[in-house]
Amino acid sequence: MKINLISDTVTRPTPGMLDAMMSAKVGDDVFKTDPTVNALEERVAQLFNKEAALFFPSGTMANQTAIKLHTNPGDQLICDKYAHVYNYEGGGVSFNSGVSCKLVNGKRGMMTAQEVAAEINPPDFYHSPLTSLVCIENTTNKGGGACWDFNELQKIKTVCKTHNLAYHLDGARLWNALVAKNENAEQYGNLFDTISVCFSKGLGCPIGSVLVGSAKAMQKALRIRKILGGGMRQSGFIAAAACYALDHQIKRLAEDHTKAKEIGVVLNSLPFIKKVAPIETNIIIFEIDEKVCSEAFFIEKLKAKKVHLIGMGQGKLRIVTHLDYTQEMHDKFLTILKTLL
């Protein structure tokens, strides 16, 4: 039995999702005639109380489109030093939009309104980049699936309004945050100018993200998506997977969170684990005590038992629970951890 805990992107469509995909009504989405894509976009827009939405092949493309919507070349965006848009999107901020990032030294990928305000460049000081956008990631990937305090997000919104800044949410794992904190999508839609949400992580789809915002912004986003090569044809087949996920895969995210916390309890009990970051959702980030065993040795020992996970750099390892990580796998993995060394 192979246990893959590398990411929640390793999942495969369930039988029900495959049935939905195979029975989807499709058209040509480049001409906006795919009924399933149109239905998904309308549904997600309504979910977040936004005027419009646009379907993308990836969350990175959705984020990059949002950044280009809100900035001009030479501008600067503010984000936490752990932010996905800075660390894991191939330098697209600079390549696609000609924009630089002002990094905040926050906590677990989260920054405060006071920290954001301190990093805004004076708009009349033309020697420095013009600050035009604040980017938030919820949940935080490098922060170990941490969920933002909504009150702090509201305070940052006030800062944005005061300084005429756009406000974008990278909500790749926002579904996890909504379940973990008993929040709703409309709360976030009312707060942010644009939001990207991913369906190929916790919700188990093979591909797909959606960007939501105003009708004017999404019309502009359509052109940017084309420029980035994101136009798809009979993409209703994959949009059908996202529709199915909205109906069937959100509430079950709580199961992933429970398993992650149970793994955390075991890790904390082991003498060769130096530190386990707080666990709120489905991501566990932890450190090995190098005095007891090396990171490489630990990973190889797990591989020998058909358990796969990845390093995050700087001595940190990551485990991600997901739809395809069954209770049987979970029980076996906990036993493996307890008897590993």
Salt bridges, closest charged atoms under 4 A:
ASP8 OD1 - ARG173 NH2 2.77
ASP28 OD2 - ARG233 NH1 3.21
ASP29 OD1 - LYS32 NZ 3.52
ASP29 OD2 - ARG225 NH2 3.57
GLU41 OE1 - LYS32 NZ 3.06
GLU89 OE2 - HIS84 ND1 2.83
GLU119 OE1 - LYS102 NZ 3.32
ASP193 OD1 - LYS157 NZ 3.86
ASP247 OD1 - ARG43 NH2 2.57
ASP256 OD1 - ARG252 NH2 2.48
GLU262 OE1 - HIS330 NE2 2.68
GLU280 OE2 - ARG108 NH1 3.55
GLU300 OE2 - LYS303 NZ 3.87
ASP324 OD2 - ARG12 NE 3.79
